[in-house]
Amino acid sequence: MFKKTLVAVMAASALALTACGGGTQAASSGSSGGNADKKIVMGFAQVGAESGWRTANTKSVQESAKTAGVDLKFSDAQQKQENQIKAIRSYIQQKVDVIAFSPVVESGWDTVLKEAKDAKIPVILTDRAVDSADKSLYKTFLGSDFVLEGKKAGEWLVAETKAATDTVNIVEIQGTTGSAPANDRKEGFQDAIKANPKLKIIASQSGDFTRSGGKQVMEAFLKNNPDIDVVFAHNDDEGLGAIEAIEAAGKVPGKDIKIITIDAVKDGMTALSAGKINYIVECSPLLGTQLMDLAKKVLAGETVPERVVTEETTFTQEQATKALPTRQY
């Protein structure tokens, strides 16, 4: 009797496994089925590798995916929107579970995001936003408040120059034209410095978030504007490039020309500690862990905030010196 019962239980168990997907191997693969043990497949379309910040961001996403057990399909757009759109369409064709990307620019995403929505693949924006009026095209946006970053940079300059009696000539090295951080950091900075009419932006040009771009732009600024008091660079790499140009022109960065940057990557913090940069507003690239958590919640049907803001700080020379020994990026 016991033997017959055991056989019946084993047969029922086999039937149950077949109903769940045809055995343990099938149950652990595929893009659907709702199995709790199924490995999440994420398609991630990165902007590129234009800066130390972006390199650290990529590393954070890749390492966090591995830790979280997420199968990450990664692509590098080399700072071209058409490459990102191509990658996203490839992820849709591959039927990944979730798509995440940092948009090269803010506009021009509605069509491909609608394709992802129609395919029932949720999208998470990381680091940069899009300007679409249809918020249903993506689940959430994880990243920094770029307007606030620009505002912090401007507020420091207002405080630093409050005793100035003459006009303070500022040159601005913008990020990639049309990108969210470039647009927002410019807006925040301008809003902050308008409190002091002596602060005047005399030139503004894109350095494309690269060190070489920052150097080239600064060389042109120095040639056309001999009296520059302050450089506001939209990221550390542009600021580091500006330092090279300033030194080549026989001037002392941090003294003859004050420099404000955004990011706080190790190279930038080293320059700040050495007094070549005067102030850095942090923009953390370590978004990987939060991204994986959000992806899991979205796929589990949980409600997530439309906007998840990362916590960041600012650094003076003394603060940078203290933070450098334990800096992760």
BAMAR-986194 format. One record per atom (N, C-alpha, C): x, y, z. Coordinates in steps of 0.05 Angstrom, whole numbers, padded with zeros to 5 digits, always signed. Example, Ala and Ser with C-alpha at 12.3 -4.5 7.8 and 13.67 -1.06 7.14 Angstrom:
BEGIN
+00264-00114+00156/+00246-00090+00156/+00264-00066+00156/+00257-00045+00142/+00273-00021+00143/+00258+00001+00157/
***
This chain:
BEGIN
+00017-00024+00000/+00000+00000+00000/+00017+00025+00000/+00038+00025+00017/+00056+00048+00019/+00070+00053-00008/+00078+00030-00021/+00092+00032-00046/+00075+00045-00068/+00049+00037-00068/+00030+00049-00088/+00027+00079-00083/+00025+00086-00057/+00021+00114-00050/+00045+00131-00059/+00069+00120-00054/+00094+00134-00061/+00095+00139-00091/+00088+00118-00107/+00088+00120-00136/+00069+00142-00145/+00046+00143-00133/+00025+00163-00140/+00035+00191-00134/+00049+00195-00111/+00060+00221-00104/+00081+00230-00124/+00098+00211-00131/+00119+00218-00151/+00108+00225-00178/+00087+00211-00186/+00074+00217-00211/+00062+00245-00211/+00049+00252-00188/+00036+00278-00186/+00057+00300-00186/+00080+00295-00173/+00102+00315-00173/+00113+00320-00201/+00115+00298-00216/+00125+00301-00244/+00106+00317-00261/+00080+00312-00257/+00060+00327-00272/+00061+00357-00265/+00065+00363-00239/+00066+00391-00230/+00090+00405-00243/+00113+00391-00244/+00137+00403-00257/+00132+00409-00286/+00119+00390-00300/+00113+00393-00328/+00095+00418-00332/+00076+00422-00315/+00057+00445-00317/+00072+00471-00312/+00094+00471-00296/+00109+00496-00290/+00129+00503-00311/+00133+00485-00331/+00152+00493-00353/+00168+00470-00363/+00162+00446-00356/+00176+00423-00368/+00202+00416-00356/+00205+00419-00329/+00229+00410-00316/+00245+00434-00305/+00265+00428-00289/+00280+00449-00275/+00296+00467-00295/+00306+00455-00316/+00322+00471-00335/+00305+00492-00349/+00281+00484-00358/+00263+00503-00371/+00253+00524-00352/+00249+00516-00327/+00238+00534-00308/+00257+00557-00301/+00283+00553-00305/+00302+00573-00298/+00311+00591-00321/+00298+00587-00344/+00305+00603-00368/+00281+00615-00381/+00286+00631-00402/+00263+00643-00417/+00257+00671-00406/+00240+00686-00421/+00234+00714-00413/+00207+00717-00400/+00193+00695-00395/+00167+00698-00382/+00161+00673-00367/+00139+00672-00353/+00131+00648-00338/+00127+00654-00309/+00138+00676-00299/+00132+00684-00272/+00146+00667-00251/+00166+00651-00258/+00179+00634-00239/+00198+00651-00221/+00196+00647-00195/+00211+00664-00177/+00241+00660-00180/+00250+00636-00190/+00278+00630-00193/+00289+00639-00220/+00272+00650-00237/+00281+00658-00264/+00300+00681-00262/+00321+00679-00278/+00342+00701-00278/+00332+00724-00294/+00332+00748-00283/+00324+00772-00297/+00344+00779-00319/+00334+00786-00342/+00351+00794-00364/+00347+00824-00369/+00368+00840-00366/+00367+00869-00369/+00383+00878-00393/+00372+00894-00410/+00387+00907-00431/+00394+00935-00422/+00420+00941-00422/+00429+00967-00412/+00444+00982-00435/+00434+01005-00443/+00447+01021-00464/+00461+01045-00452/+00487+01043-00450/+00503+01064-00437/+00510+01086-00457/+00513+01110-00447/+00520+01133-00464/+00546+01129-00479/+00567+01121-00464/+00593+01117-00476/+00614+01113-00454/+00638+01123-00459/+00659+01122-00439/+00675+01148-00440/+00659+01170-00440/+00671+01197-00445/+00686+01208-00421/+00683+01197-00397/+00695+01209-00374/+00700+01188-00352/+00715+01196-00332/+00720+01179-00309/+00694+01172-00295/+00676+01191-00294/+00650+01186-00282/+00635+01164-00296/+00635+01165-00322/+00620+01145-00338/+00632+01117-00335/+00658+01116-00334/+00672+01091-00330/+00664+01078-00303/+00663+01095-00282/+00655+01086-00255/+00626+01077-00255/+00609+01092-00270/+00581+01085-00272/+00576+01058-00285/+00591+01053-00307/+00589+01028-00321/+00598+01005-00303/+00620+01009-00289/+00630+00988-00270/+00610+00982-00249/+00597+01003-00238/+00577+00999-00217/+00553+00983-00227/+00544+00988-00251/+00521+00974-00263/+00529+00944-00268/+00552+00940-00279/+00561+00913-00285/+00566+00896-00260/+00579+00907-00241/+00585+00892-00216/+00559+00887-00200/+00541+00907-00199/+00516+00904-00185/+00498+00883-00197/+00498+00882-00224/+00482+00862-00238/+00492+00833-00231/+00518+00830-00230/+00530+00804-00224/+00523+00796-00195/+00525+00815-00177/+00518+00810-00149/+00488+00803-00145/+00471+00817-00161/+00442+00813-00159/+00433+00789-00175/+00450+00776-00189/+00442+00753-00206/+00426+00761-00230/+00432+00785-00241/+00418+00795-00264/+00435+00790-00289/+00423+00779-00310/+00437+00774-00335/+00437+00801-00351/+00460+00814-00352/+00462+00841-00363/+00472+00839-00392/+00456+00851-00410/+00465+00854-00438/+00472+00884-00441/+00498+00889-00446/+00508+00917-00445/+00516+00927-00472/+00511+00952-00478/+00520+00965-00503/+00530+00993-00497/+00550+01001-00512/+00563+01027-00510/+00555+01043-00535/+00541+01065-00531/+00530+01081-00553/+00551+01100-00565/+00574+01103-00552/+00595+01121-00561/+00584+01150-00565/+00566+01158-00547/+00555+01184-00546/+00538+01191-00571/+00526+01171-00583/+00509+01176-00607/+00481+01165-00601/+00461+01182-00604/+00434+01174-00599/+00425+01151-00617/+00433+01152-00642/+00424+01131-00661/+00434+01103-00652/+00457+01103-00639/+00468+01077-00629/+00451+01067-00606/+00443+01085-00589/+00426+01077-00566/+00399+01067-00576/+00387+01080-00595/+00361+01072-00605/+00364+01044-00618/+00385+01040-00632/+00390+01014-00645/+00393+00992-00624/+00407+00998-00602/+00411+00979-00580/+00385+00972-00567/+00368+00993-00562/+00342+00988-00548/+00324+00971-00566/+00324+00976-00592/+00308+00959-00610/+00318+00930-00610/+00344+00927-00608/+00356+00900-00606/+00346+00886-00581/+00345+00901-00559/+00336+00889-00534/+00307+00881-00536/+00291+00897-00550/+00263+00891-00553/+00260+00865-00569/+00276+00863-00590/+00275+00838-00607/+00283+00814-00591/+00302+00818-00573/+00312+00795-00557/+00293+00788-00534/+00272+00805-00530/+00252+00801-00509/+00264+00800-00481/+00281+00819-00476/+00292+00821-00449/+00270+00828-00429/+00275+00825-00403/+00255+00830-00383/+00251+00860-00377/+00274+00875-00378/+00273+00903-00371/+00296+00917-00386/+00291+00942-00394/+00311+00958-00407/+00318+00982-00390/+00344+00988-00388/+00353+01012-00373/+00372+01027-00391/+00372+01053-00390/+00391+01068-00406/+00394+01097-00396/+00418+01108-00402/+00424+01136-00396/+00423+01152-00422/+00402+01167-00427/+00398+01180-00453/+00421+01199-00460/+00431+01197-00485/+00452+01215-00494/+00441+01244-00494/+00417+01248-00504/+00404+01274-00503/+00376+01271-00493/+00362+01293-00488/+00336+01291-00475/+00313+01284-00495/+00315+01294-00519/+00293+01292-00538/+00296+01269-00558/+00273+01262-00571/+00274+01242-00592/+00271+01213-00584/+00258+01208-00561/+00257+01180-00551/+00229+01168-00553/+00209+01184-00558/+00181+01174-00556/+00176+01149-00573/+00186+01149-00598/+00180+01126-00616/+00191+01100-00606/+00216+01099-00599/+00228+01074-00590/+00217+01066-00562/+00211+01085-00545/+00200+01078-00519/+00172+01067-00522/+00157+01077-00542/+00130+01067-00547/+00133+01038-00557/+00154+01032-00572/+00158+01004-00582/+00163+00986-00558/+00178+00995-00539/+00184+00979-00515/+00158+00975-00499/+00142+00996-00496/+00117+00994-00482/+00098+00974-00495/+00096+00976-00521/+00079+00957-00536/+00088+00928-00533/+00114+00925-00529/+00125+00898-00525/+00123+00889-00496/+00112+00907-00479/+00108+00901-00451/+00135+00897-00436/+00155+00913-00445/+00181+00913-00432/+00185+00939-00417/+00185+00939-00390/+00188+00964-00375/+00216+00976-00379/+00216+01003-00378/+00241+01018-00382/+00247+01035-00357/+00272+01035-00349/+00282+01051-00327/+00303+01070-00338/+00300+01096-00333/+00319+01116-00340/+00340+01118-00318/+00366+01119-00325/+00386+01123-00305/+00403+01146-00311/+00411+01162-00291/+00429+01185-00294/+00417+01208-00308/+00404+01204-00331/+00394+01226-00347/+00365+01222-00354/+00350+01244-00356/+00321+01243-00362/+00316+01247-00392/+00290+01242-00399/+00281+01249-00426/+00259+01270-00423/+00253+01285-00444/+00234+01307-00442/+00206+01299-00453/+00200+01273-00454/+00175+01263-00464/+00152+01272-00445/+00130+01280-00458/+00106+01288-00443/+00091+01263-00433/+00096+01240-00445/+00083+01215-00437/+00099+01200-00417/+00093+01204-00391/+00108+01192-00370/+00104+01162-00368/+00084+01151-00382/+00078+01122-00381/+00098+01106-00397/+00116+01120-00413/+00135+01107-00430/+00158+01095-00414/+00161+01104-00389/+00182+01092-00371/+00171+01090-00343/+00183+01072-00328/+00172+01067-00301/+00183+01086-00280/+00208+01093-00282/+00220+01111-00262/+00246+01123-00273/+00256+01144-00261/+00281+01156-00268/+00299+01157-00243/+00321+01144-00245/+00341+01143-00223/+00364+01160-00229/+00370+01180-00213/+00393+01197-00219/+00394+01222-00202/+00413+01239-00208/+00418+01263-00193/+00399+01285-00201/+00398+01306-00184/+00383+01330-00190/+00403+01349-00202/+00405+01350-00229/+00425+01366-00242/+00421+01396-00238/+00396+01405-00236/+00391+01433-00231/+00403+01441-00204/+00398+01424-00184/+00409+01429-00157/+00439+01430-00157/+00452+01412-00173/+00481+01412-00175/+00491+01438-00186/+00479+01448-00207/+00487+01474-00218/+00482+01497-00198/+00461+01494-00184/+00454+01515-00163/+00475+01515-00141/+00483+01492-00132/+00504+01490-00111/+00530+01503-00120/+00537+01498-00145/+00561+01510-00156/+00559+01540-00157/+00536+01550-00165/+00532+01579-00166/+00531+01592-00139/+00518+01578-00120/+00516+01589-00093/+00544+01592-00080/+00561+01572-00085/+00588+01574-00074/+00603+01599-00086/+00599+01603-00112/+00613+01626-00125/+00602+01652-00114/+00576+01654-00110/+00563+01678-00099/+00576+01684-00071/+00578+01664-00054/+00590+01668-00028/+00620+01675-00030/+00634+01662-00048/+00663+01666-00051/+00669+01694-00061/+00651+01706-00077/+00657+01732-00089/+00640+01755-00078/+00628+01751-00055/+00610+01771-00044/+00624+01798-00038/+00650+01798-00034/+00665+01822-00029/+00676+01835-00054/+00671+01823-00077/+00682+01833-00102/+00670+01860-00109/+00687+01878-00118/+00678+01905-00126/+00677+01908-00156/+00692+01892-00170/+00692+01893-00199/+00676+01869-00211/+00672+01870-00237/+00658+01848-00250/+00675+01822-00249/+00662+01800-00243/+00675+01774-00242/+00668+01760-00269/+00688+01757-00286/+00684+01745-00312/+00685+01714-00310/+00663+01701-00319/+00660+01672-00317/+00659+01660-00345/+00673+01638-00349/+00670+01623-00374/+00658+01596-00366/+00640+01586-00382/+00626+01561-00376/+00633+01540-00398/+00643+01517-00388/+00647+01495-00407/+00624+01475-00402/+00606+01475-00421/+00582+01459-00419/+00587+01430-00426/+00568+01413-00417/+00569+01385-00425/+00558+01381-00453/+00552+01356-00460/+00542+01350-00487/+00517+01366-00493/+00517+01379-00515/+00494+01396-00523/+00469+01380-00525/+00448+01390-00511/+00422+01377-00511/+00418+01356-00490/+00439+01349-00475/+00437+01329-00454/+00424+01341-00429/+00411+01324-00413/+00398+01334-00389/+00417+01347-00370/+00441+01335-00364/+00459+01348-00344/+00469+01375-00355/+00474+01377-00380/+00484+01403-00391/+00462+01424-00389/+00438+01417-00397/+00416+01436-00396/+00410+01445-00367/+00408+01425-00349/+00400+01431-00322/+00421+01444-00305/+00446+01436-00308/+00468+01449-00293/+00471+01478-00301/+00468+01483-00326/+00469+01511-00336/+00447+01528-00323/+00423+01516-00323/+00399+01530-00312/+00404+01535-00282/+00412+01515-00267/+00416+01518-00238/+00437+01539-00232/+00459+01538-00246/+00481+01557-00242/+00472+01585-00247/+00459+01589-00270/+00450+01616-00277/+00430+01627-00257/+00412+01610-00247/+00393+01619-00227/+00406+01628-00202/+00428+01614-00194/+00442+01621-00169/+00458+01646-00171/+00472+01651-00193/+00489+01674-00195/+00475+01700-00202/+00450+01698-00211/+00435+01723-00218/+00430+01740-00193/+00435+01728-00169/+00432+01744-00145/+00454+01765-00142/+00476+01761-00157/+00498+01781-00156/+00503+01791-00184/+00495+01816-00190/+00498+01826-00218/+00527+01829-00227/+00546+01828-00208/+00574+01830-00215/+00585+01804-00228/+00570+01782-00225/+00578+01756-00236/+00568+01755-00265/+00586+01753-00284/+00578+01754-00312/+00591+01731-00328/+00574+01715-00341/+00584+01694-00359/+00590+01707-00386/+00616+01708-00393/+00625+01721-00417/+00628+01702-00441/+00629+01676-00436/+00631+01657-00457/+00621+01630-00448/+00608+01615-00465/+00597+01589-00458/+00598+01570-00483/+00610+01547-00479/+00613+01529-00502/+00615+01500-00492/+00606+01481-00509/+00606+01453-00501/+00634+01440-00503/+00641+01426-00482/+00666+01410-00483/+00660+01380-00485/+00634+01374-00488/+00624+01347-00492/+00631+01328-00470/+00635+01339-00446/+00640+01323-00422/+00667+01308-00423/+00685+01316-00441/+00711+01303-00444/+00734+01321-00435/+00756+01308-00428/+00780+01324-00420/+00792+01339-00443/+00793+01325-00466/+00804+01338-00490/+00786+01361-00499/+00760+01357-00496/+00741+01379-00503/+00744+01403-00485/+00747+01397-00459/+00751+01419-00440/+00776+01435-00446/+00798+01421-00453/+00823+01434-00460/+00820+01452-00484/+00808+01441-00505/+00804+01457-00530/+00787+01481-00526/+00765+01478-00511/+00747+01501-00506/+00762+01522-00489/+00776+01513-00469/+00790+01532-00452/+00812+01547-00467/+00826+01533-00485/+00846+01546-00502/+00834+01569-00518/+00810+01564-00529/+00796+01584-00545/+00787+01607-00527/+00777+01601-00503/+00768+01621-00484/+00791+01640-00477/+00814+01628-00471/+00838+01644-00463/+00848+01662-00486/+00845+01652-00510/+00854+01668-00533/+00836+01692-00538/+00810+01687-00534/+00790+01708-00540/+00783+01726-00517/+00789+01716-00492/+00781+01731-00468/+00804+01731-00449/+00822+01751-00450/+00846+01751-00433/+00840+01754-00403/+00817+01766-00396/+00811+01771-00368/+00789+01751-00359/+00797+01727-00352/+00779+01707-00342/+00784+01703-00312/+00763+01704-00296/+00767+01701-00267/+00758+01673-00257/+00738+01661-00271/+00726+01636-00261/+00719+01618-00284/+00724+01592-00281/+00715+01572-00300/+00693+01555-00285/+00670+01552-00297/+00650+01533-00288/+00649+01511-00309/+00659+01487-00302/+00659+01464-00320/+00637+01445-00311/+00622+01434-00330/+00599+01417-00323/+00607+01389-00313/+00633+01382-00316/+00642+01358-00302/+00672+01360-00297/+00683+01341-00281/+00711+01342-00273/+00730+01340-00297/+00723+01322-00316/+00741+01318-00339/+00745+01344-00355/+00723+01359-00359/+00726+01384-00373/+00743+01403-00357/+00740+01403-00331/+00756+01420-00313/+00785+01413-00314/+00791+01387-00315/+00819+01378-00316/+00832+01386-00343/+00816+01385-00364/+00826+01394-00390/+00831+01424-00389/+00814+01439-00375/+00817+01468-00373/+00843+01475-00357/+00849+01458-00337/+00874+01462-00322/+00898+01461-00340/+00898+01441-00358/+00921+01438-00377/+00924+01463-00394/+00901+01474-00404/+00903+01498-00421/+00912+01522-00405/+00902+01525-00380/+00909+01547-00363/+00939+01547-00357/+00949+01523-00350/+00978+01521-00344/+00995+01526-00369/+00986+01517-00392/+01001+01522-00417/+01001+01551-00424/+00982+01566-00414/+00981+01595-00419/+00997+01611-00398/+01010+01597-00380/+01027+01610-00360/+01012+01621-00336/+00987+01611-00332/+00971+01620-00309/+00969+01597-00289/+00961+01604-00265/+00959+01584-00243/+00930+01577-00238/+00922+01553-00245/+00894+01545-00239/+00889+01543-00210/+00865+01553-00202/+00858+01554-00174/+00865+01580-00160/+00884+01595-00172/+00892+01621-00161/+00886+01644-00181/+00900+01643-00204/+00895+01664-00224/+00866+01661-00235/+00859+01636-00239/+00831+01630-00248/+00820+01608-00230/+00798+01615-00217/+00784+01596-00200/+00768+01576-00217/+00767+01551-00208/+00753+01530-00223/+00733+01516-00206/+00709+01513-00217/+00687+01499-00204/+00679+01476-00222/+00676+01452-00212/+00668+01429-00229/+00646+01413-00215/+00636+01393-00229/+00616+01375-00219/+00624+01346-00225/+00621+01329-00206/+00625+01300-00207/+00638+01289-00182/+00663+01298-00177/+00679+01288-00153/+00690+01260-00158/+00700+01255-00183/+00715+01230-00188/+00743+01234-00176/+00758+01212-00174/+00783+01213-00160/+00803+01233-00173/+00805+01234-00199/+00823+01254-00211/+00816+01282-00205/+00789+01288-00205/+00780+01314-00198/+00786+01321-00169/+00781+01302-00152/+00785+01306-00123/+00815+01310-00117/+00832+01296-00132/+00861+01299-00129/+00869+01328-00137/+00858+01338-00159/+00864+01366-00167/+00853+01386-00147/+00830+01380-00135/+00819+01397-00115/+00836+01398-00090/+00845+01374-00082/+00863+01372-00059/+00889+01387-00063/+00898+01388-00088/+00923+01402-00095/+00919+01432-00099/+00893+01441-00098/+00887+01470-00100/+00884+01479-00129/+00885+01460-00148/+00881+01469-00176/+00852+01472-00184/+00834+01459-00170/+00805+01463-00171/+00797+01475-00144/+00778+01492-00144/+00770+01506-00119/+00745+01494-00105/+00728+01481-00121/+00703+01471-00109/+00691+01450-00128/+00681+01428-00116/+00669+01407-00132/+00642+01400-00120/+00622+01398-00137/+00595+01388-00129/+00594+01359-00137/+00587+01342-00118/+00587+01313-00123/+00563+01305-00141/+00569+01286-00159/+00548+01272-00174/+00556+01243-00175/+00544+01227-00158/+00553+01199-00154/+00546+01181-00178/+00565+01166-00188/+00560+01147-00210/+00551+01119-00200/+00552+01115-00174/+00547+01088-00163/+00517+01082-00161/+00505+01079-00184/+00476+01075-00186/+00468+01046-00189/+00487+01028-00192/+00482+01000-00198/+00463+00986-00179/+00469+00988-00154/+00453+00973-00134/+00424+00983-00134/+00420+01009-00134/+00393+01020-00135/+00379+01011-00160/+00393+01011-00183/+00381+01003-00208/+00371+00974-00207/+00387+00956-00197/+00379+00928-00196/+00355+00924-00177/+00355+00939-00155/+00332+00937-00136/+00307+00947-00149/+00309+00969-00164/+00285+00980-00178/+00275+00961-00199/+00294+00949-00214/+00286+00930-00235/+00270+00907-00223/+00279+00896-00201/+00266+00874-00188/+00238+00881-00178/+00236+00905-00167/+00210+00915-00157/+00190+00919-00180/+00200+00931-00202/+00183+00936-00225/+00173+00909-00236/+00190+00890-00239/+00182+00864-00251/+00165+00848-00232/+00166+00854-00206/+00149+00841-00186/+00122+00854-00184/+00118+00876-00200/+00092+00890-00200/+00089+00910-00177/+00111+00916-00163/+00110+00935-00141/+00109+00964-00152/+00098+00981-00137/+00097+01010-00144/+00124+01023-00137/+00136+01037-00155/+00161+01051-00150/+00157+01081-00155/+00172+01098-00142/+00170+01127-00146/+00177+01134-00175/+00164+01155-00185/+00170+01164-00213/+00198+01176-00214/+00208+01185-00191/+00234+01198-00190/+00249+01189-00165/+00273+01178-00169/+00290+01170-00147/+00315+01186-00148/+00319+01204-00129/+00342+01222-00128/+00365+01210-00111/+00389+01211-00122/+00412+01201-00106/+00421+01223-00087/+00433+01214-00064/+00442+01233-00044/+00472+01240-00050/+00477+01266-00050/+00504+01275-00057/+00512+01300-00041/+00538+01306-00041/+00548+01328-00024/+00565+01346-00041/+00581+01363-00028/+00600+01381-00041/+00627+01379-00027/+00648+01389-00041/+00675+01386-00030/+00691+01412-00033/+00704+01420-00011/+00724+01441-00012/+00751+01427-00013/+00773+01442-00014/+00800+01430-00015/+00805+01412+00009/+00799+01423+00033/+00804+01407+00057/+00787+01382+00058/+00762+01384+00050/+00744+01361+00051/+00753+01339+00030/+00763+01349+00007/+00772+01330-00013/+00797+01314-00003/+00814+01328+00011/+00838+01315+00022/+00831+01293+00041/+00811+01298+00058/+00802+01278+00077/+00788+01255+00064/+00773+01260+00042/+00757+01239+00030/+00773+01221+00010/+00795+01231-00001/+00809+01217-00022/+00819+01189-00014/+00829+01184+00010/+00839+01157+00016/+00818+01135+00014/+00793+01142+00017/+00772+01121+00016/+00754+01125-00008/+00762+01141-00027/+00745+01147-00050/+00742+01122-00067/+00718+01114-00075/+00713+01090-00090/+00716+01094-00120/+00715+01119-00129/+00716+01124-00158/+00731+01149-00165/
***
